[in-house]
Amino acid sequence: MRTGWAGGTVRAGGNCVHADLAKAWELLDADDPQGAVRELRRVVDGLTAGEVAPVTRRLAEAVGIEDLAGAAAALASRPADAGALYAYGYACIEHGLSEFAVPALREALAAGAAPVKRKLFGRGGAAQAAPRQVLLELAVALEDGERHAEAVAVLQEHRAIGGDWPDGYLLAHNALMDGRVELAREVFEGLAAPDGDTWQPAADRIRRSLARAAAVPPAGPQDLRGWHYTLTGGLLATLSPHGYEQGMTGRWAYLGDSWDNCRRGLERLRTVLEAAGRRPSSVALLPDRGSEALGLAAAALLGIPAAPYRPGGGVADALVVAYDLNECDQELVGALYERAPGEVLYEHATCWTDPPAVSADVSGLLVQHVVAPWEPNLRVGEDGEVERGRPTTARRRSSRSGSAPRPPSRTRATGGPRRTRTRRWPPSPPGPPRPGRPAAGTGSARRARCAAPGSPDGAPPDTPPPAGRTARRAAAGRCRGCHLPGWDLLQAGATKATRATAKATWSRCLIQSMPEVWRTPIQPATRLPIRAPAAPSSMVSHQGMACGPRRISLASTPSTKPISRIQRSWNIESQPFR
């Protein structure tokens, strides 16, 4: 490449591209589409859609997304055509590139106000989308990027061409997510009652959120607990002290978890249950090993029995304990929405950049990327490079016995970190449609699935996340808990009795780890975890401090747009405290 005229860069093929796109082209030439997407996300807002279309076409061709490549090619040939702009923006949203869609849809909305110039013999360009349809797609693209203030602004500016459903609903929802409760209430109260059942669940959710905000108003723009309760109906037990004034407001970005943190979360859970007057009759154990061990520890701490969780046959007043719901079987997670009377769901580590399909009634902490105590942590080596260390338990065994710990499992040694909370692209291909889900329709109809699923309030996502990690662990014959005491007993072929012994060993290891912080009483201010920290705009807009850029896309549902992470958690509220 060499620098060309007008701030452009001339590539080897002779084409001149914008200087801001040169790095993206270099990454594509180096066969790094992920890096190209990261670079484009950084600069795309400052460019026109026509300038970005050629590199988007090359990107789509590199990963085999034909419809996006075709839409980008059409836009590159007709950069001012409103129909081509709309089709390109629509395709970008479908494939998890909402940031790319925003400039195109803004241009399409502006072009839609101008008369369409007819060509010779009355021929026109691509089919022109109605301005209202373009507006809805633009609002959804901004919401996907968690740019709720911008979504509110564009919906208010073009309120005259919109309707009540979904236009007014999207305005109320984004105003609420932006922390503007009074605006959300004003807009919602001015909406007509939705026709039929399509939008009734969305109306009910907005109504409940506004009721919670009125009953327990957030104390301010940094009241993470207050906003968490308003939006999800759940209680947040622990706040992070790191980066509070820099936008984290009580959340963690990267967290190397510890036994002390697990114990702290369970102690806070006990405080919440006592304050709410709840006395669980038993602990329901989820089948993944981290949740099962944490559940056994909770049962020992609370002095109640534990039994495996049975979907559809929940026990009244049971406590369901999960370490990380995103690591559980997603069909089982979907079943957690319909709970038995008095059943309470506790999640130790809730991801705030990729919330689970069902919100927990009590969350131990909010985190972007967590490494469990039984997994290798990151550390700085003697050469100054970051490397994966040994899990806590392996270090303890080594210090006691003087022998070297067993190396990490093959899956963990070669598969990288357990959860990489970065923006992966392209998203995983959608699976087959699930029974009872409506077929895809127009753009706004598809977007309706994000805002108001036709199924009951709290329906699980249409498709579970890809099972690649689980499949690799199964093929390797090991799992992420292989370093815990006695965990070899849980390998294939172990009897039921030996598995129970190993799980009890793990549970004792957790229970006996009493942190210093719990040798002093909990401060009164922390005994009511429904008050006190980020307005939704700052809560969802901060770029994760220690983990780099936040992930923006999700795996698509069948033939529909990706479901917004925060909206998914907000739509699927917790049960007892809502």
ABEGO torsion letter per residue (X at the ends): XBBBBGGBBBBAAGBBBBAAAAAAAAAAAAGBAAAAAAAAAAAAAABBAAAAAAAAAAAAAAAGBAAAAAAAAAAAABAABAAAAAAAAAAAAAAGBAAAAAAAAAAAAAAAABBBBBBBGGBBBBBBBBAAAAAAAAAAAAAAAGBAAAAAAAAAAAAAABBAOAAAAAAAAAAAAAGBAAAAAAAAAABBBBBEAAAAAAAAAAAAAAAAAAABBBAEAABAAAAAAAAAGBBBABBBABGAAAGAGGBBBBBBBBAAAAAAAAAAAAAAAAAAGBBBABBBBBABAAAAAAAAAAAAAAGBBBBBBBBGABBBGBBBBBABAAABBAAAAAAAABBBBGBBBBBABBBAABBBABBBABBABBBABBBBAABBBBBBBAAGBBBBBBBAAAAAAAAAAGBBBBBBBAAAAAAEBABBBBBBOBBBBBBBBBBGBBBBBBAAAAAAAAABBABBBGBBBABBBBAAAAAAAAAAGBBAAAABBGAAAABBGBBAAAAAAAAAAAAAAAAABBBAAAABBBBAAAABAABXOBBAAAAAABBBAAAEBBBABBBBBBGBBBBBAAAAAAABBBAAAX
